[in-house]
Amino acid sequence: MRLVTFEHGGRQRAGALRGDRIIDLRRAEPELPATVLELIQGGPAVLDWLRQTVDRAAIETTLPMSEVRLLAPIPRPPKVLCIGLNYANHVKEAEHMGLKWPNKPSVFMKASSCVVGPRDPIPMPPTTQQLDYEVELTIVIGARAKGVSRADALGAVAGYTVANDVSARDLQFSPDGGIIMGKNFDGSAPMGPCITLTDEIPDPGTLRVRTWVNGEQRQDSNTNDLIFDVPAMIEYLSQALTLEPGDVILTGTPAGVGLGMRPQVWLQQGDVVRMEIERIGVIENRVE
Ligand code: MG
């Protein structure tokens, strides 16, 4: 099952994908929780109810995809956690920046206010000359998790989405900018198009991950290249902090970012960044 948040008639709705149509969940079942976040917070009982609703939803409760604006599946996640340097090929391309092979996951956060929809523009901040993209498999937490073992970690996952960890490299690597100014500007976390629940992705370990800029392929990798895999990231993070339903974890990007190119190439106004992860879908955002 694939869940979306969309805008239609000026209102924000939760939906489930069925081919090229969206089931408006509250039209199909008015008693269901109204948002994707609340559906996930409801846990297995609500998800069973949701599944029954989706199975019997009539065509009259659906809308064509072309008539809605997709928002990020969770427009304001409680926490946006990020892992840096998590693909071997990306560590290698970033070596010239002084970045080293990680012995444990390298963690940072983005503000929830960075999150925008899968087709929204990325506003280029006037503070940067070096705007860059990073496609990332993104975990959506489904159950409260503290101190979970690797063996139990996938039980805390609701599903997966796609995110672009948009980065301003000049600020990221500047002592007076850092992660806050380099990775927390408005629009720096496009996300979507849906959350594919774990019924369709029981194992996130072999998903193809790709990026194109203006139609030219830049990143093409697979989550089987992750240094710290999904269970390892959840186990590590949950030692220190409680993961809660709706929290998202961006899991790092593979090789092929502008930073790693020789010569380096940065995003310009008007560039269109398209990202696709197998079994989840496509996000496509224009730099403005
Ligand atoms: Mg990243």
Boltz pocket constraint, residues with backbone or C-beta under 6 A from the ligand:
constraints:
  - pocket:
      binder: B
      contacts: [[A, 82], [A, 83], [A, 84], [A, 134], [A, 136], [A, 165], [A, 250], [A, 252], [A, 253]]
      max_distance: 6.0
